[in-house]
Amino acid sequence: MNAARFVVRGRVQGVFFRASTREQAVGLKLTGHARNMIDGSVEVVAYGDATALDQLEAWLHDGPPTAQVEELYREEITVHDVPGDFLTK
């Protein structure tokens, strides 16, 4: 199982970014979460197929139409407990 943590910066809160990310992730059969961070960014942690993670990353570069992504950071992470769904927090 592959896992990645993404941090998305820009105008990404209050624009349905987390809900839209969840839709994309579920469609790609990924599990994990998307949550707003105190600094105004959104953190996305996703688990699943490497190709699906790459596809999610490509989508995160733009996000939903109302978002304005200025920066996207990705790091591969070690898998510990894999959630059974994709959650928004």
N, C-alpha and C positions, 0 to 999 in steps of 0.2 A: 504494500500500500504506500502511495506517495502522499506527501502533505506539504503545503506551502502556507506561509503567512504573508499577506499583502497589507500594505498601509497606503491608503489613497488620500491625497491632499488636494485641496482646492475648494470649490463650492460643492461639497458633497454631503452636507447635513441639511435636512429640511427639504430635500428634493427627491424623495423616495428612493434614495440610493440603496439603502439596506434591503428594502422590499424587492427592488428590481434585481439586486444581486442574488437574493434568494431564488427568484424565478429562474435566473440564468443557471445557478448552481444545481437546482433540482432538475432542470432540463438536461444538464450534463451528467446527472447521476452522481453528484458530489454531495458530501455531507460536511458539516462544520458550522460556522457562525459568521455573522457580520454585526459589528457593533460600533456605535459612535464613541469616539474618544474625547476626552476633556479638551484636547488641543484643537478640536474642530475637524480632525481627520476621521476616516472610517477604517477599522481593522477588519480584515476578512481572513479567516482561517478555513482552509478547505482541504478535504481528504478525498482521494480517489485516484483514478487513472491519470497518468502523466499527461496524456494528450488533452484530456478534459481540463486539467489544471492550466495548461497552456492556452486553451480556448477561453477559459475564464479570465486569465490575465489579459488576453487581447481585448475582451469586452470591457474590462475594468479601465483600460486606457481612455475610454470615452464615457462609460457609464450610461445612465438613462439620459434622455434628451435635455432634461432640465439641469443636469449637473455640468460642472466645468472642472475637469480633472487637470490639475497642474503638475502633479508628481505621483508616480506609482513606484513603490518599493516592493521587491519580492525577496523572500528568503525561504529556503527549503528547511523544513523542521522535522524533528524526530516524531514518529507516531507513538503515542501512548494509548490513550483511551479514545477510540473513534466513536463519535456520536452517531446515532442512527438516523438523523434527519439534519436539515440545514435550518438553523435558527437565526432570528434577529433579536438582538438584545438592546 
